[in-house]
Amino acid sequence: MKHAMQKLQEAAKKFGPLCVGLDTDPSYIPENIIKNYSSAPEAVLAYNLALIERIKKDQSACCFKIQVAYYEAMGLKGMEVYAKTVKAVRDAGFVAISDIKRGDIAATAGAYARAHFTGDFETDIITINPYMGFDTLKPFTEYTTAEKGSKAMFVLLRTSNPGMVDIEQQELKDGGRVLDRVGNELNNILQESKKEYADETCSPVGAVVGCTEESDARSLRDAYPEIFFLIPGYGAQGGAAKICGILLEKCGGTVNSSRGILCAWKKDPSLEEKRSAGTLTMDDLINASAKAAIDSKTELMSF
C-alpha cells in the first residue's frame, strides 16, 4: 500500500507541481455573487466545488491544500464547508492536504491526529509544527503506517514568512541552525519509514520549505534529497518560479498558490467592465482562476 506522500509525488510528476490553495475567505468573492447564496459559507462551498471540478478537467494541478483557519473563522457552518471541501477534493481523485499546523504534547497531539486522519475531517496529509519538540510528532507519524491508514504529513522546516528568522534561522551553539536540527529529525524519520516502505521513492513525512529566498534553496534541496517538499510563498507572497525550480529537483515537491488563483478575477483585464458594474458571475471567477492555474503550471514546469 502506498503512503499518501508517494501518491502525491506521483501525481506531481503526472500533472505538474501546482497545488491549489483553497484558503477561500468570503472576502475573495464579490458581494453580488454571495447574495445569490443563503450564506457566505455556502458561496465559499460553491466556489470550491466548481474550482475542484474545473482543475480536474484542465489537469492543471496535482493536489489541493485547504487552510482550516479560513473555515474556522466562519464558525460551525464554515467547518461544515471545510469537511465537504476536503471530501470533494478526495472524491475527485486528488490528494488533500489539510493545512492545520498542529503541534502539541502527547495525548493532545493524538487527539489532533485522530481528528484529521479519521472521522468527519479525514484527510490525506496534514501540516505539523515541530517546535514544541520532536516527541510531539510521534502521535502523527503513527498514522503514516499502513496499519493506521498510510497517511502523511508536512513538517514546518523553512517557512515563507519574514519572521522565520526569529526561530528557524537561529544558530545553535553546537553548530547549524534550528531548522537544520528539524531537518535531521526528518531524515531520521525517513530512515525509520524505510523499514515499511522500502520500495517507495519518498518519505511519508515531508517538509514545508518556502520559496521566498534563494539563498538556501540549493543547500536545503541537497540536504534532503529523499524528502518531498510543500513549497509555499509562490505568487502573491513574491516567491519566484526560479527558486521553486531548485526546490523541485531530486525528490520533488508541490508548489502552493492560494490568493494568486483564488483572486485572479481581480487582475483579469477582460473582467474590468464587469468588476466596475458589479455584475461578475461565479463562472467569471472560476474561469479566471482556471486560467491562473494553467499559467502557474506552465511557468513552474519551465524551470
Secondary structure, DSSP 8 states (H G I E B T S, - for coil): ---HHHHHHHHHHHH-SEEEE----GGGS-HHHHTTSSSHHHHHHHHHHHHHHHHHHHT--SEEEEEHHHHHTTHHHHHHHHHHHHHHHHHTT-EEEEEEEE---HHHHHHHHHHHHSGGG--SEEEE--TT-GGGTHHHHGGGSGGGT--EEEEEEE-SSGGGGGTTT-B-TTSSBHHHHHHHHHHHHHHHHTTT-TT-SS-SEEEEE-SS-STTHHHHHHH-TT--EEE--BSTT-B-HHHHHHHTSTT-EEEEESHHHHTGGGT-GGGHHHHHHT---HHHHHHHHHHHHHHHHHHHTT-
